[in-house]
Amino acid sequence: MGVLCQYVGDKTVESPNPPFPSVRMAQLFFEFLGRYNEWKLARRQENVGMIIVCTLGLLALIIPWLFPKAGIAVSIVLLILFYFSTKHYLELNERVSHLYVNVHILHHHLTGKLEVGFCDHQEPCNCVDNFRRYVLTNYNISFDTGFIR
């Protein structure tokens, strides 16, 4: 009888070492990145909500002309759905606006720290440029401009 042995190789994956100028800068960046991703998701939800609201509103107007006998009842149901979807859309819009303000403040804060050269080194270094390049290539977020997309 044989014994089946499987050797598991040591496959330690080294995490990429992002060039953060300091530990506090890394914490601030990860806070910004979390809020940024939350804002992008909320913005996508808002866009889908806008499409739903426009579609329901348009259907509520067109259905009575296309189906005169049953169109009024369907139109009333669509108007009720339109009301609730508009209410939900307005809540999403408020949330997106609130998240944008948070993201914009964090972006401005990070940009200000990068302009001052906020790092833990005493001698001249390229930490800030390396960090900006890293964020632009990996996350497509620019800290050179004053706006966020």
Secondary structure as UniProt FT lines:
FT   HELIX           23..66
FT   TURN            68..70
FT   HELIX           71..116
FT   HELIX           127..139
//
